[in-house]
Every structure is written in structure tokens, then in C-alpha cells.
Amino acid sequence: MQINLSSSFDKCWDVLPQVSRSFALCIKMLPKPIDNQIMVSYLIFRLIDTVEDSNIEKKSKKLYFQEIIRVFSKKLSQENLEEFKLKLLKNINCTYEKVLLEIIPLLHEAFFSFPHKIRKRILYWAKEMAKGMYKFQFSLIKTIEDQNKYSYYVAGVVGYLFTDLIYLNKKVTYSTYRRLLLYANHFGLALQKINILRDVAKDIYENRYYWPEELLKKYGIDYKKLFSVKYRKKAMRVAAELIIDTKKYLHDSIKYIMELPSKEVGLRLFCLIPLFMAIESFIKILQSNDLFNVNSIVKISREQVFEIVNFATSVASSNEKVVEWFNKKMIDLEKEVININKY
């Protein structure tokens, strides 16, 4: 069965917002052909993430991770791809990810349309992600360093891949590429650690535990006590320490963006929009006092998303304006830390 390459990309783009609306928005800001490369990379990474989140027995996940890497390591027949797709659909519990599993043959076709050097870097970082996700199936996040390692595997690798791709596509010079690599991991960590802070109630409800156990013990609490009003002051003190830890990664994320050429607005918007959205939504949830309320969904509205995109577009080419916004938000974040310590 012959697959039309153009329709393969079209279908992948159609699926992207179904697995991540916010990421789809950012990827569309990228120049060609990086937009297609990042879109396909993201969907491959989401396949790995789908296995991680599934109810497959932990030890068996390694085989699934290896099989995903194998499938994207060489050209396969449509029969083999269909067989692999059906295997995943049968054995993995799915919600919205089902649409992703169903387009595996199309995703494979799109991936193999890229030059070898591009496929090689995507696959390198996919292997790194899969290796880390499997490792953390058996490792608890006990320390902040453990949290950093986990964040590297799920988000830092994306920072490195993006940096590789913009260099391979000649959007930055080699000297700029080397400077970007200094901050690439921390850019990914900044976004991931904000998500871990913001989504703690939802994560724990879904049996995912990303706050360091040793930090909880420092304040004499555990995950169950995080949700108790009786221990709210201690829980917020833990949050304050995690905010302070995250701030240094946020500062490095701004340094990363400032290294991107000012004329490459699309590259900058890809980085600025998720950063703006993450910081704005996190400050909002702190101000709402609903950090530990699993029944309260605090998120920025569509109107606010539209405002953020417009604002990011207006300041993207100006390091001065970006830093001005960032410094203001860091002051807002510092105020929340002070309020927490007064709690």
C-alpha cells in the first residue's frame, strides 16, 4: 500500500493538537522545514510517553520502548507497521492517545522523508528519553537532583534536540550553537519543573509523584498530607523551596532565548510562548490558593492565550523587552514566595 507523503504530514498535523493543544500552537510558529521536523519528533516522543503512562507491566515497558526505537530505525513495510500499530492499540490503555497510535504508519513515512542527519539526531534523543523513562519506572524521586534527572529525560532532551535541529538547518552559526548548548537542558527543565509544581494535585491523583520525598520529609509531611488543610502551611513551604530552585532554570531559559538570532522570530516564539504561558499559569494558580485542590482546574483562558501570543509576537525580536517582561514576572513570583512564607 502506497502512502502519499503530503497526506501523511497533513494527518500528523491534524493529530498534533489532539495530543497537545499548546505545543501545536508553538510548533506552527517555526520556519520550514523545522516545523515538520519538530512536529514529527514530538509525536514520536509522545509514543514513548504513552508507553510510560500505560498500565503495561513495568518490566515489559522496556520491550515496548525498544520496539518504538526499532520501528523508527529503519524503513519497514506497511504490513509490519500495521502489525505494530495493532499491537500497541491492543495492549495499551488509551484515551486521547489512541489517535496517535492509529497514525504510526503515516508518522513513520513522514519521519523517513527527512535527511539522514536529521533522523539520526531525532532518534538519538528519542533513545535517551526512552532510557530515562524506563529508569524512572523503578526509581523514586527522592531528591531535587532526582527531579532534575527526570526532567532532563522528559524535557531537557527536547531542548537539546531543538538546538541540534536549528543548527543542522543552518538557522544559527556553530559558535551560537555551542552557546545554546550551555542552556538547552535548563530551558527544558524550566518548563518541566513549572509543570511539576503546577500540576501536583492532578499528578498525585493519577499516582504520579514528582515532588522530592526528602523535601517533604524535611517538613514532616508526605504525599497524603499535602492535601490536608491541617498541614497546608508545611506543604506551601515545600512549594516555596521548589519555586526558588526552579527560578535559576527560568533565568537560564531567558539566556537561551537571547542567544537565538533576533531575526529568527519563529524560533524565538517557539520558546517564548510556552515559557510565558507556564509562568503566567503558575502565578495564577498560586494566587488562587488552589495548588493542592484536585477539583479546581486553574488555567489561563483562551483569551489570555491569545493575549500571550500577541504579546510574545510584539517583543520576540527585542532582548530588552523580553528581559523586561521576565524581570517583572520574577518579581511577581518572588512576592508569592514571600506570601507563602507568611502563610
Order of alpha helices (4+ residues) and beta strands (2+ residues): alpha-alpha-alpha-alpha-alpha-alpha-alpha-alpha-alpha-alpha-alpha-alpha-alpha-alpha-alpha-alpha-alpha
